Amino acid sequence: MQHVCGKFAGACAKLQHATSIDASENLCTLTRNYIPIHCGDFGRRYEIAIGAELRCTGAVISQPGRVQRLMHELGETDLSASRANAVANMIGDAGTVRGTGFIGNWQRWRLFVLHVCDKVFKNDPMPQPTLDSKIFLVTGAARRIGAAIVTRLHENGARVAIHYRGSAEDAELLAAGLNRVREDSAKTFQSDLQNTSGLIRLIESVVAWGNRLDGLINNASSFYPTPVGNITEEQWDELIGTNLKAPLFLSQAAAPHLQKCGGSIVNIVDIHSQRPLRNHAVYGSAKAGLAMLTRSLAKDLAPDVRVNGVSPGAILWPEDGMTDKIQQTILQQIPLQRTGEPEDIAACVIYLLRDATYVTGQIIAVDGGRSIGS
């Protein structure tokens, strides 16, 4: 930064001969003539950027009404939006002294030029999106992928509501560990997602604890085979209930709170929402419904709430067992030739919640390429 300002000091010496500057046209001419001469060391890119910024700055100081149009022009040049915004902020400051001799007073102008250099061209990192102190509810969060999502959210500064149905011990252990890191940063909530009336109470309980709700991650899921010829209504109710009905009614109950915060919903779908899995007709149908629900809610809740999905591939083998032969058959269908980790899903969820501010209605497959074929 000192090097940059030093180069501009030379330009300022030239400009000092024109202390009678009192019009934007004169200022723009001077910056066009003198500034590029003293920018050779920075390369053409910086020469263009510096000249454009200072010329526009001079014009706006005398004509504040042009701020919006000039900032748009800056954004269309080599400048980043952040640099254009920085110049806009400084122009706003300059406007407060317009008419007090700011343009005609060389010393003030010289300081202003150096101020432009300091604020626009120093290489401070841009502020990064953060989840600090935001409240997220993760369903089915006591173990496996749900626990990985909770842990990653917590690592990024969030406070987490850990939902469980029957895994109370696992949920409490997870919450206790997180609260040792940050006090009152995690709390458990028991609820049977098959009970629709209980879903509203679940959302209300989380909001009562955190005073807000910034995100809902519909992760809870039932998964087991239902061979045609032996499918029961009870199986249908359970698989549709946990994988489709509960996410719908949870999202509906959460929507007013998410809208207040500009929040987000992430549904954990499955690659088998598009690729049928033998003997899993009901499960596949439920997840296909969840995929459509994700896109529908994205349209219905926009622009205040973003809704996206993550489709895991082979991440963790089913707990009820799977033969080595079947596992090898699955691995042969994966271009990356390996299973994923729960952290892979958690990382994608973080991206959608924190970073993907212009993404909604999308479902990202995290499957090692399986969905594109081996």
C-alpha contacts under 8 A as a table, 3 or more apart, distances in Angstrom:
res1	aa1	res2	aa2	distance
1	M	4	V	5.06
1	M	5	C	6.23
1	M	117	C	7.78
1	M	118	D	6.69
1	M	121	F	7.43
1	M	122	K	5.76
2	Q	5	C	5.09
2	Q	6	G	5.99
3	H	6	G	5.01
3	H	7	K	6.42
4	V	7	K	5.28
4	V	8	F	6.43
4	V	117	C	7.19
5	C	8	F	4.96
5	C	9	A	6.09
5	C	114	L	6.24
5	C	117	C	6.54
5	C	118	D	7.65
6	G	9	A	5.00
6	G	10	G	6.92
7	K	10	G	5.56
7	K	11	A	6.94
7	K	38	H	5.94
7	K	39	C	6.94
8	F	11	A	4.92
8	F	12	C	6.02
8	F	35	I	7.34
8	F	38	H	6.87
8	F	113	V	7.98
8	F	114	L	7.43
9	A	12	C	4.83
9	A	13	A	6.26
10	G	13	A	5.17
10	G	14	K	6.76
10	G	38	H	6.94
11	A	14	K	5.26
11	A	15	L	6.32
11	A	34	Y	5.92
11	A	35	I	5.69
11	A	37	I	7.94
11	A	38	H	6.28
12	C	15	L	4.86
12	C	16	Q	6.01
12	C	110	R	6.44
13	A	16	Q	5.15
13	A	17	H	7.37
14	K	17	H	6.01
14	K	18	A	7.94
14	K	34	Y	7.08
15	L	18	A	5.52
15	L	19	T	7.38
15	L	30	L	6.94
15	L	34	Y	7.62
16	Q	19	T	5.58
16	Q	106	W	6.58
18	A	21	I	5.96
19	T	104	G	6.24
19	T	105	N	6.88
19	T	106	W	5.39
20	S	104	G	5.60
21	I	26	N	6.38
21	I	27	L	6.46
21	I	103	I	6.28
21	I	104	G	5.49
22	D	26	N	7.41
22	D	27	L	7.86
22	D	103	I	5.66
22	D	104	G	5.59
23	A	26	N	5.58
23	A	27	L	6.48
23	A	59	A	7.88
23	A	62	S	6.88
23	A	103	I	7.86
24	S	27	L	5.05
24	S	28	C	5.99
24	S	58	G	5.38
24	S	59	A	4.48
24	S	60	V	7.68
24	S	61	I	7.66
24	S	62	S	6.17
25	E	28	C	5.21
25	E	29	T	6.18
25	E	59	A	7.15
26	N	29	T	5.12
26	N	30	L	6.22
27	L	30	L	5.19
27	L	31	T	6.19
27	L	55	R	6.97
27	L	58	G	5.84
27	L	59	A	7.58
28	C	31	T	5.24
28	C	32	R	6.02
28	C	54	L	7.44
28	C	55	R	4.52
28	C	56	C	7.45
28	C	58	G	6.29
28	C	59	A	7.03
29	T	32	R	5.11
29	T	33	N	6.13
29	T	55	R	7.83
30	L	33	N	5.10
30	L	34	Y	5.89
30	L	35	I	7.75
31	T	34	Y	5.39
31	T	35	I	5.15
31	T	36	P	7.81
31	T	51	G	6.41
31	T	54	L	6.58
31	T	55	R	6.11
32	R	35	I	6.14
32	R	36	P	6.78
32	R	51	G	6.10
32	R	55	R	7.06
33	N	36	P	6.82
33	N	37	I	7.40
34	Y	37	I	5.50
34	Y	38	H	7.04
35	I	38	H	5.60
35	I	39	C	6.63
35	I	47	E	7.83
35	I	50	I	7.63
35	I	51	G	6.42
36	P	39	C	5.09
36	P	40	G	7.08
36	P	47	E	5.50
36	P	48	I	7.78
36	P	50	I	7.93
36	P	51	G	6.64
37	I	40	G	6.58
38	H	41	D	7.83
39	C	42	F	5.55
39	C	43	G	7.13
39	C	46	Y	7.35
39	C	47	E	5.61
40	G	43	G	5.67
40	G	44	R	7.39
40	G	47	E	7.27
42	F	45	R	7.52
42	F	46	Y	5.69
42	F	47	E	6.87
43	G	46	Y	5.83
43	G	47	E	6.41
44	R	47	E	4.98
44	R	48	I	6.18
45	R	48	I	5.43
45	R	49	A	6.29
45	R	78	D	7.26
46	Y	49	A	4.92
46	Y	50	I	5.82
47	E	50	I	5.34
47	E	51	G	6.04
48	I	51	G	5.30
48	I	52	A	6.02
48	I	78	D	7.61
49	A	52	A	5.22
49	A	53	E	6.10
49	A	77	T	7.71
49	A	78	D	6.20
49	A	79	L	6.33
50	I	53	E	5.23
50	I	54	L	6.18
51	G	54	L	5.43
51	G	55	R	6.00
52	A	55	R	5.31
52	A	56	C	6.07
52	A	74	L	7.38
53	E	56	C	5.29
53	E	57	T	5.90
53	E	74	L	7.30
53	E	87	V	7.45
54	L	57	T	4.82
54	L	58	G	6.09
54	L	113	V	7.76
55	R	58	G	5.32
55	R	59	A	6.43
56	C	59	A	5.13
56	C	60	V	6.14
56	C	70	L	6.59
57	T	60	V	5.24
57	T	61	I	6.21
57	T	87	V	7.45
57	T	91	I	6.71
58	G	61	I	5.36
58	G	62	S	6.95
59	A	62	S	5.71
59	A	63	Q	6.13
60	V	63	Q	4.63
60	V	64	P	4.94
60	V	65	G	7.40
60	V	66	R	6.01
60	V	67	V	6.14
60	V	70	L	7.85
60	V	91	I	7.06
61	I	64	P	5.83
61	I	91	I	6.52
61	I	94	A	6.49
61	I	95	G	6.09
61	I	98	R	6.90
62	S	98	R	7.20
63	Q	66	R	6.02
64	P	67	V	5.73
64	P	95	G	6.74
65	G	68	Q	7.59
66	R	69	R	5.54
66	R	70	L	6.03
67	V	70	L	5.34
67	V	71	M	6.01
67	V	88	A	7.04
67	V	91	I	7.97
68	Q	71	M	5.27
68	Q	72	H	6.28
69	R	72	H	5.13
69	R	73	E	6.35
70	L	73	E	4.94
70	L	74	L	6.17
71	M	74	L	4.95
71	M	75	G	6.15
71	M	84	A	5.92
71	M	85	N	7.45
71	M	88	A	6.80
72	H	75	G	5.04
72	H	76	E	6.44
73	E	76	E	5.13
73	E	77	T	6.62
74	L	77	T	5.24
74	L	78	D	7.61
74	L	79	L	6.21
74	L	84	A	5.97
75	G	78	D	7.43
75	G	79	L	5.84
75	G	80	S	6.26
75	G	81	A	5.52
75	G	84	A	6.12
76	E	79	L	7.35
79	L	83	R	6.14
79	L	84	A	6.58
80	S	83	R	5.36
80	S	84	A	6.49
81	A	84	A	5.07
81	A	85	N	6.12
82	S	85	N	5.05
82	S	86	A	6.18
83	R	86	A	4.96
83	R	87	V	6.33
83	R	120	V	5.57
84	A	87	V	5.20
84	A	88	A	6.18
85	N	88	A	4.89
85	N	89	N	6.19
86	A	89	N	5.19
86	A	90	M	6.42
86	A	119	K	6.86
86	A	120	V	6.23
87	V	90	M	5.12
87	V	91	I	6.08
87	V	116	V	7.07
87	V	120	V	6.96
88	A	91	I	5.01
88	A	92	G	6.20
89	N	92	G	5.08
89	N	93	D	6.49
90	M	93	D	4.95
90	M	94	A	6.18
90	M	116	V	7.59
91	I	94	A	4.89
91	I	95	G	6.09
92	G	95	G	5.14
92	G	96	T	6.97
93	D	96	T	5.61
93	D	97	V	7.57
94	A	97	V	5.59
94	A	98	R	6.50
95	G	98	R	5.02
97	V	100	T	5.51
97	V	101	G	7.76
97	V	102	F	6.30
98	R	101	G	7.00
98	R	102	F	6.05
98	R	103	I	7.65
99	G	102	F	6.88
101	G	104	G	5.09
101	G	105	N	5.60
102	F	105	N	5.26
102	F	106	W	7.86
102	F	108	R	6.11
102	F	109	W	6.66
103	I	106	W	7.16
103	I	108	R	7.72
103	I	109	W	6.37
104	G	109	W	7.96
105	N	108	R	5.61
105	N	109	W	6.43
106	W	109	W	5.03
106	W	110	R	6.03
107	Q	110	R	5.12
107	Q	111	L	6.32
108	R	111	L	5.18
108	R	112	F	6.14
109	W	112	F	4.90
109	W	113	V	6.24
110	R	113	V	5.20
110	R	114	L	6.46
111	L	114	L	5.14
111	L	115	H	6.05
112	F	115	H	4.84
112	F	116	V	6.21
113	V	116	V	5.11
113	V	117	C	6.42
114	L	117	C	5.01
114	L	118	D	6.15
115	H	118	D	5.05
115	H	119	K	6.09
116	V	119	K	5.39
116	V	120	V	5.71
116	V	121	F	7.74
117	C	120	V	5.50
117	C	121	F	5.40
117	C	122	K	7.28
118	D	121	F	5.89
118	D	122	K	5.67
119	K	122	K	6.22
129	P	354	R	6.18
129	P	355	D	6.56
130	T	156	N	7.23
130	T	157	G	7.53
130	T	354	R	6.60
131	L	134	K	5.49
131	L	153	L	7.68
131	L	156	N	5.96
131	L	157	G	5.49
131	L	158	A	5.22
131	L	354	R	6.70
132	D	156	N	6.73
132	D	157	G	4.14
132	D	158	A	5.05
132	D	159	R	7.85
133	S	157	G	6.04
133	S	158	A	4.94
133	S	159	R	5.73
134	K	157	G	7.64
134	K	158	A	4.97
134	K	159	R	5.88
134	K	213	L	7.38
134	K	214	D	5.94
135	I	158	A	6.11
135	I	159	R	4.98
135	I	160	V	5.86
135	I	161	A	7.33
135	I	210	G	6.25
135	I	212	R	6.56
135	I	213	L	5.13
135	I	214	D	5.25
135	I	215	G	6.63
136	F	158	A	7.16
136	F	159	R	6.48
136	F	160	V	5.08
136	F	161	A	6.00
136	F	213	L	6.25
136	F	214	D	5.80
136	F	215	G	4.65
136	F	216	L	5.79
136	F	217	I	7.46
137	L	160	V	6.05
137	L	161	A	4.61
137	L	162	I	6.42
137	L	163	H	7.18
137	L	206	V	7.39
137	L	213	L	7.73
137	L	215	G	6.38
137	L	216	L	4.98
137	L	217	I	6.15
138	V	141	A	5.64
138	V	146	G	6.80
138	V	149	I	7.73
138	V	150	V	6.86
138	V	160	V	7.42
138	V	161	A	6.29
138	V	162	I	5.74
138	V	163	H	6.06
138	V	216	L	6.16
138	V	217	I	4.75
138	V	218	N	6.31
138	V	219	N	6.55
139	T	146	G	7.09
139	T	162	I	6.70
139	T	163	H	4.73
139	T	164	Y	6.58
139	T	217	I	6.44
139	T	218	N	5.53
139	T	219	N	5.23
139	T	220	A	5.07
140	G	143	R	7.35
140	G	146	G	5.74
140	G	162	I	7.62
140	G	163	H	5.61
140	G	164	Y	5.14
140	G	165	R	7.27
140	G	218	N	7.97
140	G	219	N	5.75
140	G	220	A	4.04
140	G	221	S	7.25
141	A	144	R	7.66
141	A	145	I	7.42
141	A	146	G	3.87
141	A	147	A	4.85
141	A	149	I	7.67
141	A	150	V	6.74
141	A	162	I	5.40
141	A	163	H	5.55
141	A	164	Y	6.13
141	A	171	A	7.23
141	A	219	N	7.39
141	A	220	A	7.36
142	A	146	G	6.35
142	A	147	A	5.33
142	A	162	I	6.69
142	A	163	H	7.01
142	A	164	Y	5.95
142	A	167	S	6.37
142	A	168	A	7.65
142	A	170	D	5.44
142	A	171	A	4.31
142	A	174	L	6.96
143	R	146	G	5.77
143	R	147	A	4.74
143	R	148	A	7.67
143	R	170	D	6.74
143	R	171	A	7.45
144	R	147	A	5.47
144	R	148	A	6.46
144	R	316	L	7.98
144	R	342	P	6.81
145	I	148	A	5.05
145	I	149	I	6.27
145	I	219	N	8.00
145	I	342	P	4.87
145	I	343	E	7.55
145	I	345	I	7.19
145	I	346	A	7.36
146	G	149	I	5.17
146	G	150	V	6.29
146	G	219	N	6.29
146	G	220	A	7.62
147	A	150	V	5.05
147	A	151	T	6.09
147	A	174	L	7.62
148	A	151	T	5.11
148	A	152	R	6.17
148	A	342	P	5.90
148	A	343	E	5.86
148	A	346	A	5.98
149	I	152	R	5.23
149	I	153	L	6.13
149	I	342	P	7.86
149	I	343	E	7.31
149	I	345	I	7.39
149	I	346	A	4.46
149	I	347	A	7.80
149	I	349	V	7.30
150	V	153	L	5.18
150	V	154	H	6.15
150	V	160	V	6.44
150	V	162	I	7.32
151	T	154	H	5.12
151	T	155	E	6.17
151	T	178	L	7.80
152	R	155	E	5.01
152	R	156	N	6.41
152	R	343	E	7.84
152	R	346	A	6.33
152	R	347	A	7.35
152	R	350	I	7.55
153	L	156	N	5.18
153	L	157	G	6.72
153	L	158	A	5.51
153	L	159	R	7.65
153	L	160	V	7.25
153	L	350	I	6.93
154	H	157	G	5.21
154	H	158	A	4.85
154	H	159	R	6.17
154	H	160	V	6.65
154	H	178	L	7.37
154	H	185	S	7.71
155	E	158	A	7.30
158	A	185	S	7.38
159	R	184	D	7.90
159	R	185	S	4.53
159	R	186	A	5.68
159	R	210	G	7.95
160	V	185	S	6.33
160	V	186	A	4.81
160	V	187	K	6.67
161	A	186	A	5.84
161	A	187	K	5.19
161	A	188	T	5.90
161	A	189	F	6.86
161	A	206	V	6.61
162	I	171	A	6.76
162	I	175	A	7.44
162	I	186	A	7.07
162	I	187	K	5.97
162	I	188	T	4.58
162	I	189	F	5.95
163	H	171	A	7.72
163	H	188	T	5.82
163	H	189	F	4.74
163	H	190	Q	5.75
163	H	191	S	7.04
164	Y	167	S	5.99
164	Y	168	A	6.71
164	Y	171	A	6.76
164	Y	188	T	7.41
164	Y	189	F	6.39
164	Y	190	Q	5.12
164	Y	191	S	6.43
165	R	168	A	7.37
165	R	190	Q	5.48
165	R	191	S	5.37
165	R	192	D	5.45
165	R	193	L	7.71
166	G	190	Q	7.79
167	S	170	D	5.55
167	S	171	A	6.22
168	A	171	A	5.13
168	A	172	E	6.09
168	A	190	Q	7.76
169	E	172	E	5.24
169	E	173	L	6.16
170	D	173	L	5.21
170	D	174	L	6.19
171	A	174	L	5.18
171	A	175	A	6.20
171	A	188	T	6.40
172	E	175	A	5.09
172	E	176	A	5.99
172	E	188	T	6.59
173	L	176	A	5.13
173	L	177	G	6.25
174	L	177	G	5.33
174	L	178	L	6.42
175	A	178	L	5.17
175	A	179	N	6.07
175	A	186	A	5.29
175	A	187	K	5.94
175	A	188	T	6.76
176	A	179	N	5.11
176	A	180	R	6.29
176	A	186	A	7.75
177	G	180	R	5.28
177	G	181	V	6.90
178	L	181	V	5.26
178	L	182	R	6.45
178	L	183	E	7.97
178	L	185	S	6.83
178	L	186	A	6.33
179	N	182	R	4.85
179	N	183	E	4.67
179	N	184	D	5.69
179	N	185	S	5.61
179	N	186	A	6.00
180	R	183	E	6.22
182	R	185	S	5.62
183	E	186	A	7.98
184	D	187	K	7.24
189	F	202	L	7.23
189	F	206	V	7.84
191	S	198	G	6.65
191	S	199	L	7.40
191	S	202	L	6.82
192	D	195	N	5.72
192	D	198	G	7.12
193	L	196	T	6.66
193	L	198	G	7.22
193	L	199	L	6.50
193	L	241	G	7.45
193	L	242	T	6.22
193	L	246	A	5.78
194	Q	238	E	7.17
194	Q	241	G	5.77
194	Q	242	T	6.44
194	Q	246	A	6.88
195	N	198	G	5.34
195	N	199	L	6.86
196	T	199	L	5.32
196	T	200	I	7.42
196	T	246	A	7.09
196	T	249	F	7.09
197	S	200	I	5.80
197	S	201	R	7.00
198	G	201	R	5.07
198	G	202	L	6.13
199	L	202	L	4.98
199	L	203	I	6.45
199	L	246	A	7.51
199	L	249	F	6.94
199	L	250	L	5.80
199	L	253	A	7.54
200	I	203	I	5.31
200	I	204	E	6.26
200	I	249	F	7.88
200	I	250	L	6.93
200	I	253	A	5.68
201	R	204	E	5.00
201	R	205	S	6.00
202	L	205	S	5.16
202	L	206	V	6.34
203	I	206	V	5.23
203	I	207	V	6.26
203	I	250	L	7.31
203	I	253	A	6.64
203	I	254	A	6.23
204	E	207	V	5.17
204	E	208	A	6.07
205	S	208	A	5.05
205	S	209	W	6.32
206	V	209	W	5.16
206	V	210	G	6.18
206	V	211	N	7.94
206	V	212	R	7.98
206	V	213	L	7.53
207	V	210	G	5.14
207	V	211	N	4.94
207	V	212	R	5.02
207	V	213	L	5.95
208	A	211	N	5.37
208	A	212	R	7.65
210	G	213	L	7.09
212	R	257	H	6.58
212	R	261	C	7.68
213	L	216	L	7.84
213	L	254	A	7.61
213	L	257	H	5.74
213	L	258	L	5.83
213	L	261	C	7.22
213	L	263	G	7.41
214	D	257	H	7.59
214	D	258	L	5.56
214	D	261	C	5.89
214	D	262	G	7.20
214	D	263	G	4.52
214	D	264	S	6.55
215	G	258	L	6.72
215	G	263	G	5.38
215	G	264	S	4.84
215	G	265	I	5.62
215	G	266	V	7.85
215	G	353	L	7.47
216	L	251	S	7.46
216	L	254	A	7.59
216	L	264	S	6.61
216	L	265	I	4.83
216	L	266	V	6.39
217	I	265	I	5.86
217	I	266	V	4.82
217	I	267	N	5.82
217	I	268	I	7.42
218	N	247	P	5.82
218	N	265	I	7.67
218	N	266	V	6.35
218	N	267	N	4.79
218	N	268	I	6.04
219	N	267	N	6.43
219	N	268	I	5.16
220	A	242	T	6.76
220	A	243	N	7.26
221	S	239	L	7.72
221	S	242	T	5.51
221	S	243	N	5.38
222	S	238	E	7.29
222	S	239	L	5.73
222	S	242	T	6.23
222	S	243	N	6.83
222	S	283	Y	7.98
223	F	239	L	7.12
223	F	283	Y	6.53
224	Y	280	H	7.04
224	Y	283	Y	7.45
225	P	279	N	5.39
225	P	280	H	4.74
225	P	281	A	7.87
225	P	283	Y	7.71
226	T	230	N	6.74
226	T	231	I	5.48
226	T	235	Q	7.68
226	T	279	N	5.49
226	T	280	H	5.27
226	T	281	A	6.52
226	T	282	V	6.65
226	T	283	Y	7.99
227	P	230	N	5.76
227	P	231	I	6.37
227	P	279	N	4.48
227	P	280	H	6.66
227	P	281	A	7.41
228	V	231	I	5.94
228	V	279	N	6.88
228	V	281	A	7.58
231	I	235	Q	6.68
231	I	236	W	7.43
232	T	235	Q	5.25
232	T	236	W	6.39
233	E	236	W	4.93
233	E	237	D	6.11
234	E	237	D	5.12
234	E	238	E	6.20
235	Q	238	E	5.19
235	Q	239	L	6.05
236	W	239	L	5.42
236	W	240	I	5.83
236	W	241	G	7.90
236	W	282	V	6.38
237	D	240	I	5.40
237	D	241	G	5.46
238	E	241	G	4.93
238	E	242	T	6.07
239	L	242	T	5.59
239	L	243	N	5.92
239	L	244	L	7.94
239	L	282	V	6.73
239	L	283	Y	5.91
239	L	286	A	6.74
240	I	243	N	5.36
240	I	244	L	5.33
240	I	245	K	6.19
240	I	282	V	7.38
240	I	283	Y	7.30
240	I	286	A	5.17
241	G	244	L	5.74
241	G	245	K	4.62
241	G	246	A	5.79
242	T	245	K	6.24
242	T	246	A	5.38
242	T	247	P	7.45
243	N	246	A	6.67
243	N	247	P	6.85
243	N	283	Y	7.83
243	N	286	A	5.77
243	N	287	K	6.27
243	N	290	L	6.90
244	L	247	P	5.52
244	L	248	L	6.33
244	L	286	A	5.70
244	L	287	K	6.90
244	L	289	G	6.41
244	L	290	L	5.32
245	K	248	L	5.24
245	K	249	F	6.37
246	A	249	F	5.33
246	A	250	L	5.85
247	P	250	L	5.16
247	P	251	S	5.90
247	P	267	N	7.63
247	P	290	L	7.81
248	L	251	S	5.25
248	L	252	Q	6.19
248	L	293	L	7.36
249	F	252	Q	4.90
249	F	253	A	6.13
250	L	253	A	5.16
250	L	254	A	6.01
251	S	254	A	5.00
251	S	255	A	5.79
251	S	265	I	7.55
252	Q	255	A	5.30
252	Q	256	P	7.99
253	A	256	P	7.13
254	A	257	H	5.56
254	A	258	L	6.13
255	A	258	L	5.04
255	A	259	Q	5.98
255	A	301	L	7.68
255	A	305	V	7.73
256	P	259	Q	5.19
256	P	260	K	6.59
257	H	260	K	5.34
257	H	261	C	6.82
258	L	261	C	5.27
258	L	262	G	5.83
258	L	263	G	4.45
258	L	264	S	6.73
258	L	304	D	7.81
258	L	305	V	6.45
259	Q	262	G	5.09
259	Q	263	G	6.16
259	Q	304	D	5.23
259	Q	305	V	5.82
260	K	263	G	7.58
260	K	304	D	7.94
262	G	304	D	5.16
262	G	305	V	5.55
262	G	306	R	7.99
263	G	304	D	7.20
263	G	305	V	5.24
263	G	306	R	6.79
264	S	305	V	5.27
264	S	306	R	4.74
264	S	307	V	5.77
264	S	353	L	6.26
265	I	305	V	7.45
265	I	306	R	6.30
265	I	307	V	4.68
265	I	308	N	6.36
265	I	353	L	7.80
266	V	307	V	5.89
266	V	308	N	4.98
266	V	309	G	5.08
266	V	310	V	7.20
266	V	349	V	6.95
266	V	352	L	7.46
266	V	353	L	7.60
267	N	290	L	7.61
267	N	294	T	6.88
267	N	307	V	7.81
267	N	308	N	6.39
267	N	309	G	4.51
267	N	310	V	6.37
268	I	309	G	5.65
268	I	310	V	5.00
268	I	311	S	6.05
268	I	312	P	7.48
269	V	273	S	7.09
269	V	287	K	5.79
269	V	288	A	7.94
269	V	290	L	6.48
269	V	291	A	6.37
269	V	309	G	6.23
269	V	310	V	5.73
269	V	311	S	4.69
269	V	312	P	7.04
269	V	363	I	7.99
270	D	273	S	5.56
270	D	287	K	6.42
270	D	310	V	7.31
270	D	311	S	4.12
270	D	312	P	5.22
270	D	313	G	6.71
270	D	365	A	7.89
271	I	274	Q	5.89
271	I	275	R	6.20
271	I	311	S	5.22
271	I	312	P	6.17
271	I	313	G	5.88
271	I	365	A	6.71
271	I	367	D	7.66
271	I	371	S	6.67
272	H	275	R	4.38
272	H	276	P	5.31
272	H	277	L	6.15
272	H	284	G	5.71
272	H	287	K	7.25
272	H	288	A	7.72
273	S	276	P	6.95
273	S	284	G	5.28
273	S	285	S	6.82
273	S	286	A	7.74
273	S	287	K	4.89
273	S	288	A	4.12
273	S	289	G	7.80
273	S	291	A	6.99
274	Q	284	G	7.91
274	Q	288	A	6.68
275	R	371	S	7.66
276	P	280	H	7.54
276	P	281	A	7.40
276	P	284	G	6.24
277	L	280	H	5.54
277	L	281	A	7.30
277	L	284	G	6.96
278	R	281	A	7.28
280	H	283	Y	5.37
280	H	284	G	5.98
281	A	284	G	5.31
281	A	285	S	6.11
282	V	285	S	5.11
282	V	286	A	6.18
283	Y	286	A	5.13
283	Y	287	K	6.29
284	G	287	K	5.20
284	G	288	A	6.06
285	S	288	A	5.04
285	S	289	G	6.18
286	A	289	G	5.06
286	A	290	L	6.30
287	K	290	L	4.80
287	K	291	A	6.25
288	A	291	A	5.11
288	A	292	M	6.52
289	G	292	M	5.19
289	G	293	L	6.05
290	L	293	L	4.81
290	L	294	T	6.08
291	A	294	T	5.15
291	A	295	R	6.67
291	A	309	G	7.37
291	A	363	I	7.47
292	M	295	R	5.24
292	M	296	S	6.08
293	L	296	S	4.98
293	L	297	L	5.94
294	T	297	L	5.40
294	T	298	A	6.18
294	T	307	V	6.14
294	T	308	N	6.06
294	T	309	G	6.58
294	T	361	G	6.25
294	T	362	Q	7.85
295	R	298	A	5.06
295	R	299	K	6.54
295	R	307	V	7.29
295	R	308	N	7.39
295	R	361	G	4.52
295	R	362	Q	7.00
296	S	299	K	5.33
296	S	300	D	6.20
296	S	361	G	7.64
297	L	300	D	4.86
297	L	301	L	5.66
297	L	307	V	6.46
297	L	361	G	7.79
298	A	301	L	5.57
298	A	302	A	5.93
298	A	305	V	7.37
298	A	306	R	5.87
298	A	307	V	4.72
298	A	308	N	7.20
298	A	360	T	5.94
298	A	361	G	4.93
299	K	302	A	5.47
299	K	361	G	7.27
301	L	304	D	6.31
301	L	305	V	5.40
301	L	306	R	7.16
301	L	307	V	7.95
302	A	305	V	5.39
302	A	306	R	6.42
303	P	306	R	7.18
306	R	359	V	7.26
306	R	360	T	5.09
306	R	361	G	7.43
307	V	360	T	5.30
307	V	361	G	5.64
307	V	362	Q	7.69
308	N	352	L	7.16
308	N	359	V	7.69
308	N	360	T	5.48
308	N	361	G	5.07
308	N	362	Q	5.02
308	N	363	I	5.77
309	G	361	G	7.67
309	G	362	Q	6.19
309	G	363	I	4.28
309	G	364	I	6.26
310	V	345	I	7.31
310	V	348	C	7.26
310	V	349	V	7.20
310	V	363	I	5.30
310	V	364	I	4.83
310	V	365	A	5.94
310	V	366	V	6.95
311	S	363	I	6.58
311	S	364	I	5.86
311	S	365	A	4.49
311	S	366	V	5.90
311	S	367	D	7.48
312	P	315	I	6.65
312	P	345	I	6.85
312	P	365	A	6.01
312	P	366	V	4.97
312	P	367	D	5.56
313	G	339	T	7.98
313	G	340	G	7.60
313	G	365	A	7.27
313	G	366	V	6.05
313	G	367	D	3.93
313	G	368	G	7.23
313	G	370	R	7.08
314	A	317	W	6.97
314	A	330	I	7.88
314	A	339	T	5.31
314	A	340	G	6.24
314	A	367	D	6.29
315	I	339	T	5.41
315	I	340	G	4.47
315	I	341	E	5.32
315	I	342	P	6.30
315	I	367	D	7.67
316	L	339	T	7.46
316	L	340	G	7.48
316	L	341	E	7.12
316	L	342	P	7.44
317	W	321	G	7.37
317	W	322	M	7.05
318	P	321	G	5.71
318	P	322	M	6.69
322	M	326	I	6.64
322	M	327	Q	6.85
323	T	326	I	5.38
323	T	327	Q	6.38
324	D	327	Q	4.98
324	D	328	Q	6.11
325	K	328	Q	5.21
325	K	329	T	6.23
326	I	329	T	5.00
326	I	330	I	6.27
327	Q	330	I	5.18
327	Q	331	L	6.23
328	Q	331	L	5.00
328	Q	332	Q	6.22
329	T	332	Q	5.28
329	T	333	Q	6.84
330	I	333	Q	5.29
330	I	334	I	6.91
331	L	334	I	5.26
331	L	337	Q	5.52
331	L	338	R	6.02
331	L	339	T	7.21
332	Q	335	P	7.56
332	Q	337	Q	6.42
332	Q	374	S	7.11
333	Q	337	Q	7.67
333	Q	370	R	5.90
333	Q	373	G	6.35
333	Q	374	S	4.82
334	I	337	Q	5.12
334	I	338	R	6.92
334	I	367	D	7.63
334	I	368	G	5.88
334	I	369	G	5.84
334	I	370	R	4.46
334	I	373	G	7.04
334	I	374	S	5.52
335	P	368	G	6.28
335	P	369	G	5.50
335	P	370	R	6.33
335	P	373	G	7.30
335	P	374	S	5.01
336	L	368	G	5.24
336	L	369	G	6.71
337	Q	368	G	7.61
338	R	368	G	7.42
339	T	367	D	7.95
339	T	368	G	7.38
340	G	344	D	6.56
340	G	367	D	7.05
340	G	368	G	7.08
341	E	344	D	5.35
341	E	345	I	7.28
342	P	345	I	5.38
342	P	346	A	6.39
343	E	346	A	4.80
343	E	347	A	5.96
344	D	347	A	5.24
344	D	348	C	6.48
344	D	366	V	7.28
345	I	348	C	5.22
345	I	349	V	6.29
345	I	366	V	6.76
346	A	349	V	5.05
346	A	350	I	6.26
347	A	350	I	5.13
347	A	351	Y	6.33
348	C	351	Y	5.02
348	C	352	L	6.34
348	C	366	V	7.94
349	V	352	L	5.17
349	V	353	L	6.14
350	I	353	L	5.13
350	I	354	R	5.73
350	I	355	D	7.42
351	Y	354	R	5.44
351	Y	355	D	4.96
351	Y	356	A	5.95
352	L	355	D	5.99
352	L	356	A	4.92
352	L	357	T	7.61
352	L	359	V	7.53
353	L	356	A	6.64
353	L	357	T	7.81
354	R	357	T	7.12
356	A	359	V	5.27
359	V	362	Q	6.93
365	A	371	S	7.43
366	V	369	G	7.63
367	D	370	R	5.55
367	D	371	S	6.93
369	G	372	I	5.62
369	G	373	G	6.83
369	G	374	S	7.53
370	R	373	G	5.21
370	R	374	S	6.43
